[in-house]
Amino acid sequence: MKSPKSRNIGIDLFSGAGGMSLGAELAGIEVVAAVEADPHAAETFRLNHPKAVMLNQRIELVSAINLQRSQRDRLIVFGGPPCQGFSTSNQRTRGSSNPVNWLFTQYLRVVKQLSPDWVVFENVTGLSITENGHFLEAVMQGFKKLGYSAESFVLNAHEFGVPQRRSRLFIVASIHQEKFTVPNGNRAEVTVTDAISDLPILRNGSMVDVRSYRSEPHSDYARKMRGSVASCANHLVTRNAPYVVERFKHVPVGGNWANIPAEQMKNYADPSRCHTGIYRRLDPKKPSVVIGNFRKNMLIHPTQHRGLSVREAARLQSFPDWFTFKGSIGFQQQQVGNAVPPLLAKAVFEAVL
């Protein structure tokens, strides 16, 4: 009898909607299981990754992940604990007193149980500076104590074909002490126009979920995201109050809250303390700024006086149009903003393989 073929199999911890799993699958990894506490993100993951087992529970409650694999199979455990506590824009709960910042210990516990061949850990770059680098060092030492060689590095998504400037920290660890070469980001830059210009014209507060396209795709990137589908879902836009829409009208391409007349910003106690991403109108000729919490930041469409739709934000994150987000508009926006761009994840997993 012929020996079974070896497989590259993956388990996604803190999976969210599944952006990192999608990147793994694009690289040739068979994702077999995922852990995600949020029920709405878990629903999205199940819909788009139907062959994987979804454990919709807090990782602290996951006592074991039963896995059938041969000695030939290579197991890759990947994912990143919640990153809000490490974000440089979060000055309130960035320290060691925030219990969310310690969830990486649960990540290490699962790695110890499964002993994967490779681990790919992802987080915001703020992990490297929070508490003077204490958390990054703790994660690195945690892998080393489990017998892994580990390397940390930062990649920017726009260098890997994603139409968004989004830096992320990765740690890649090998139980076999295998050498890892950091992927080289030399892809041609993709602009906001390349990414979303074929999507439908929408109004403030649009709630029609599934729509046809506005036009034929104008770029290779748009063709890649569309694939063979004739329409797609998630064309939902937050309904902003009329006074907010009036603010939008004052912001030029590339501008932000500073372009809005002071008399229209009186509900802010101190408008000068707004960070540069607030009320930012995207520049159609450049990659997007970080999507993140695009509803809260009031990111503005490059040519229309409204916020971004869920689908537009998903395009800017490199989610293909067949990938559908579930839950209310707020939960969908959160899932998109929290996700790892699939094309960025794909590049890291290709380097691992």
SULFENHU-V68859 format. One record per backbone hydrogen bond with DSSP energy under -0.5 kcal/mol. NH is the residue of the N-H (numbers start at 1). CO is the residue of the C=O. Records with the same first field share a line. If there is no record, write none. Layout:
NH = CO, CO
This chain:
9 = 7, 74
10 = 30
11 = 76
12 = 33
13 = 11, 78
14 = 35
15 = 35
18 = 15
22 = 18
23 = 19
24 = 20
25 = 21
26 = 22
27 = 23
28 = 25
29 = 24
30 = 8
31 = 29
32 = 10, 30
33 = 10
34 = 53
35 = 12
36 = 55
42 = 38
43 = 39
44 = 40
45 = 41
46 = 42
47 = 43
48 = 44
49 = 45
52 = 49
53 = 32
54 = 52
55 = 34, 53
56 = 54
57 = 55
61 = 58
62 = 59
63 = 61
66 = 64
69 = 67
73 = 70
74 = 7
75 = 73
76 = 9
77 = 118
78 = 11
79 = 120
80 = 13, 14
86 = 83
87 = 83, 84
90 = 87
91 = 89
98 = 95
99 = 97
101 = 98
102 = 99
103 = 100
105 = 102
106 = 103
107 = 103
108 = 104
109 = 105
110 = 106
111 = 107
112 = 108
113 = 109
114 = 110
115 = 111
117 = 75
118 = 75
119 = 173
120 = 77
121 = 119, 171
122 = 79
123 = 169
127 = 124
128 = 125
129 = 126
130 = 126
132 = 129
133 = 130
134 = 130, 131
135 = 130
136 = 127
137 = 133
138 = 134
139 = 135
140 = 136
141 = 137
142 = 138
143 = 139
144 = 140
145 = 141
146 = 142, 143
147 = 144
148 = 143
149 = 174
151 = 172
153 = 170
155 = 168
157 = 155, 166
159 = 156
160 = 157
161 = 158
162 = 157
164 = 162
165 = 288
166 = 164
168 = 155
169 = 123
170 = 153
171 = 121
172 = 151
173 = 119
174 = 149
175 = 117
176 = 117
177 = 174
182 = 180
185 = 183
186 = 184
187 = 159
192 = 283, 286
193 = 284
195 = 191
196 = 192
197 = 193
199 = 196
205 = 238
206 = 203
209 = 207
211 = 232
213 = 230
214 = 198
215 = 198
223 = 219
224 = 220
225 = 221
226 = 222
227 = 223
229 = 226
232 = 211
235 = 209
236 = 234
237 = 206
240 = 238
244 = 241
245 = 241
246 = 242
247 = 243
248 = 244
249 = 245
250 = 247
251 = 248
252 = 250
254 = 281
255 = 252
257 = 278
259 = 256
260 = 257
264 = 261
265 = 262
268 = 265
271 = 268
273 = 270
274 = 271
278 = 275
279 = 297
280 = 277
281 = 255, 279
282 = 280, 300
284 = 282
286 = 283
288 = 163
294 = 292
297 = 293
298 = 295
299 = 294
300 = 280
301 = 306
306 = 304
308 = 299
310 = 236
311 = 234
313 = 309
314 = 310
315 = 311
316 = 312
317 = 313, 314
318 = 315
319 = 314
321 = 225
323 = 320
324 = 322
332 = 328
333 = 329
334 = 330
335 = 331
336 = 332
337 = 333
338 = 334
339 = 335, 336
342 = 317
344 = 341
345 = 341
346 = 342
347 = 343
348 = 344
349 = 345
350 = 346
351 = 347
352 = 348
353 = 349
